[in-house]
Amino acid sequence: MTQRIAFQGEPGAYSHEACRNARPDMEALPCATFEEAIAAVKNGEAALAMLPVENSTYGRVADIHRLLPQSGLHIIDEAFVRVHISLLAVPGAKIEDIEEAFSHLVLLPQCAGFLTEHGIRGRVSPDNARAAREVAEAGNKAHAALASELAGEIYGLDVLARHIEDHDNNTTRFLIMSPEAQLERRDAPKGMVTSFVFQVRNIPAALYKAMGGFATNGVNMTKLESYMVDGSFTATQFYAEVEGHPEDENVKLALDELGYFTSYLNILGVYPAAQSRHT
């Protein structure tokens, strides 16, 4: 029986592309929300979940850091998808036929130069893959979608132009989540990454003191982000990532020191750094 990997979005979304690239042997399961993707794993409908956490252009994905600690799932891998945008239209249409192009609000500005050059009006759709589906269903040669080539493949659309984004640096990072933690060391040419969340104790300079252990033990912290817990301005939680494995002596010492200054500490996952992280 083929195992499934759940993602948020419609078939052809960039999250779907991440599933296909990172787990080509698994069946991708589309879900309406992040919560549904997580639930699909927890109830056994899927073995893994593919969740986007940040984009190089737009920053972190809203709400995802709040969901990760509450999910009951563990990070076992990371994946990166270069967001290439294609102009997709019904078979037989040509670029000069296109009057309107539909896509998600965040994708339209990335193709502003191309749209202006060809006199195409951008139109907002709730989802780029949905835009591709609706263009295919409507069958109007004057309409196009801005989406992935995968979406064109799924919905039977022609690719009229490839890689039409204005800047060649838009990348989304995903975390692969599992109900079972994988804390053992694995083959990791680029090293291991440890992700965790914590809350500091209510003492002066607690965050400064908590971070000191990473500096004194030579542990490279690659990410530190704060967010409110339960809508409270006084309850702040931090999401962090460091290079290394918790069994590395320097990482162990740093985490021990962190524990002294925190009221809550939860390791979300230990996983190999992806090659794309360093490119």
C-alpha positions in Angstrom: 0.0 0.0 0.0 1.4 3.4 -1.0 2.0 5.7 1.9 0.6 9.3 1.7 2.1 12.6 2.5 -0.3 15.4 3.4 0.0 19.0 2.3 -2.1 22.2 2.4 -3.5 23.3 -0.9 -5.0 22.0 -4.1 -3.2 19.6 -6.4 -0.5 21.4 -8.3 0.3 23.8 -5.5 4.0 24.4 -4.7 3.5 22.3 -1.5 2.5 19.5 -3.8 5.7 20.0 -5.8 7.6 19.8 -2.5 6.0 16.5 -1.8 6.8 15.1 -5.2 10.4 16.3 -5.1 11.2 15.1 -1.5 9.1 12.0 -1.3 8.5 10.8 -4.9 7.5 7.3 -3.8 4.6 8.7 -1.7 1.1 9.7 -2.7 0.4 13.4 -2.1 -2.8 14.1 -0.1 -4.3 17.6 -0.6 -5.9 19.2 2.5 -7.8 22.5 2.8 -5.8 23.8 5.9 -2.6 23.2 7.8 -4.7 21.8 10.6 -6.3 19.3 8.3 -2.8 18.2 7.0 -1.7 17.7 10.6 -4.8 15.8 11.5 -4.4 13.5 8.5 -1.1 12.3 10.0 -2.4 12.0 13.5 -5.4 9.9 12.4 -3.4 7.7 10.2 -4.7 8.9 6.9 -1.2 10.0 5.9 2.2 9.0 7.1 3.8 12.4 6.9 2.9 16.1 6.5 4.7 18.7 4.3 4.4 22.1 6.0 5.8 25.4 4.6 7.5 27.5 7.3 9.2 30.4 5.5 9.7 32.1 2.2 12.8 34.0 1.1 10.7 36.9 -0.1 7.8 37.0 2.3 9.3 35.7 5.5 7.6 33.1 7.8 4.3 31.5 7.0 1.6 32.9 9.3 0.5 30.7 12.2 2.9 27.8 11.4 5.1 28.3 14.4 2.1 28.3 16.7 0.9 25.0 15.1 4.2 23.1 15.2 4.5 22.6 19.0 0.7 21.8 19.3 0.7 19.3 16.5 2.2 16.4 18.4 4.3 15.8 15.3 8.1 15.8 14.9 10.3 17.3 12.3 12.3 14.6 10.5 13.5 16.5 7.4 13.5 19.8 5.5 12.9 20.6 1.8 13.3 23.6 -0.3 11.3 24.5 -3.4 12.4 27.2 -5.9 9.2 29.0 -6.8 9.3 29.1 -10.6 6.1 30.7 -12.1 4.7 29.7 -15.4 2.0 31.2 -17.6 -0.6 28.5 -18.1 -3.5 28.5 -20.6 -5.9 26.2 -22.3 -4.6 24.2 -25.2 -4.4 26.3 -28.4 -4.1 29.6 -26.7 -1.2 31.9 -27.4 0.4 34.6 -25.3 -1.1 37.3 -27.5 -4.6 35.9 -26.7 -4.2 36.3 -22.9 -6.0 39.3 -21.4 -6.1 38.3 -17.7 -3.9 36.1 -15.6 -5.1 34.7 -12.2 -3.0 33.7 -9.2 -2.5 34.1 -5.5 -2.0 37.7 -4.3 1.7 37.1 -3.4 2.5 35.7 -6.8 1.1 38.5 -9.0 3.7 41.2 -8.0 6.5 38.7 -8.7 5.5 38.7 -12.4 4.7 42.4 -12.7 7.4 43.0 -15.4 6.2 40.1 -17.6 2.5 41.1 -17.2 3.2 44.7 -18.1 5.3 43.8 -21.1 2.5 41.6 -22.5 -0.4 43.9 -21.6 -1.9 41.2 -19.3 -4.1 42.2 -16.3 -3.4 40.4 -13.0 -6.4 39.0 -11.2 -6.4 37.6 -7.6 -7.3 34.0 -6.9 -7.3 32.4 -3.4 -4.7 29.8 -4.6 -2.4 29.5 -7.6 -3.3 25.8 -8.2 -7.0 26.7 -7.9 -6.5 29.4 -10.5 -5.1 26.8 -12.9 -8.0 24.4 -12.2 -10.6 27.2 -12.8 -8.9 28.4 -16.0 -9.0 24.8 -17.3 -12.6 24.4 -16.4 -13.6 27.7 -18.0 -11.9 27.0 -21.3 -11.5 30.7 -22.1 -8.4 31.4 -24.3 -8.2 35.0 -22.9 -7.6 33.7 -19.4 -4.4 32.3 -17.9 -3.1 31.1 -14.6 0.3 31.9 -12.9 1.3 28.7 -11.3 3.7 25.8 -11.3 4.3 23.6 -14.3 3.0 20.8 -12.1 -0.4 22.5 -12.0 -0.3 22.8 -15.8 0.4 19.0 -16.0 -2.4 18.1 -13.7 -5.1 20.3 -15.3 -4.1 19.8 -18.9 -2.9 23.4 -19.5 -0.2 24.5 -22.0 2.8 26.3 -20.7 3.0 29.6 -22.7 6.0 30.9 -20.8 8.3 29.6 -18.1 10.2 31.2 -15.2 8.5 34.6 -15.7 9.1 35.8 -12.1 11.0 39.1 -12.0 13.6 37.9 -9.5 15.4 34.6 -9.5 15.6 34.1 -5.7 12.1 33.1 -4.4 12.4 29.9 -2.4 10.1 28.3 0.1 11.3 26.1 2.9 9.2 23.2 4.1 9.4 20.9 7.1 8.5 17.2 6.8 6.6 16.1 9.9 6.1 12.6 11.3 4.2 11.2 14.3 7.5 9.4 15.3 10.7 11.3 16.2 13.9 10.4 14.5 16.6 11.5 17.0 19.3 9.2 15.8 22.3 10.5 13.8 21.8 10.1 10.0 23.9 10.5 7.0 24.2 14.3 6.8 26.9 15.7 4.5 25.9 19.2 5.5 25.5 18.4 9.2 22.5 18.0 11.5 19.9 20.7 12.6 18.1 20.8 15.9 14.8 22.7 16.1 13.1 23.6 19.4 10.7 26.0 21.1 11.1 27.5 24.6 9.7 30.1 27.0 12.1 32.0 29.2 11.6 32.3 33.0 10.4 35.6 34.4 13.7 36.9 35.5 15.8 39.9 34.4 17.7 39.4 31.1 16.5 35.8 30.9 16.7 35.6 27.1 20.2 37.1 27.1 21.3 34.5 29.7 19.6 31.7 27.9 21.4 32.5 24.7 24.8 32.8 26.3 25.3 29.1 26.5 25.2 28.8 22.7 27.8 31.5 22.3 30.2 30.2 25.0 29.9 26.6 23.6 30.4 27.6 20.0 27.0 26.5 18.8 25.8 28.3 15.7 22.1 29.4 16.1 20.7 29.8 12.6 17.2 31.0 13.6 15.5 32.7 16.5 11.9 33.9 16.2 9.4 35.1 18.8 5.7 34.9 18.8 2.9 35.4 21.3 1.2 32.5 23.0 -2.6 32.4 23.4 -2.8 36.1 22.4 -1.0 37.3 25.5 1.5 40.2 25.3 3.4 38.8 28.3 3.6 35.1 27.2 6.2 35.0 24.5 7.5 31.7 23.0 10.6 31.4 20.9 11.3 29.1 18.0 15.0 28.3 17.4 17.3 26.2 15.2 20.9 25.4 15.8 23.5 23.5 13.9 24.4 20.2 15.4 22.9 17.2 17.2 21.7 17.2 20.8 24.3 14.5 21.6 27.1 16.7 20.4 28.9 17.8 23.6 28.7 21.6 22.8 25.0 21.4 21.8 24.3 19.3 24.9 26.0 21.8 27.2 24.2 24.8 25.5 20.8 23.1 25.8 21.5 22.3 29.5 22.2 25.9 30.2 19.1 26.9 28.2 17.0 24.7 30.4 18.1 26.5 33.5 16.7 29.8 32.2 13.5 28.4 30.6 10.1 27.4 32.0 9.3 25.3 28.9 11.6 23.6 26.4 10.5 21.2 23.6 12.8 19.8 20.9 10.6 19.6 17.8 13.0 17.6 15.6 16.6 16.6 14.7 17.2 16.2 11.0 19.9 16.5 8.3 20.5 19.9 6.8 19.3 20.0 3.2 21.8 20.7 0.4 19.7 23.7 -0.6 20.2 25.3 2.8 23.8 26.0 1.8 23.2 27.1 -1.9 
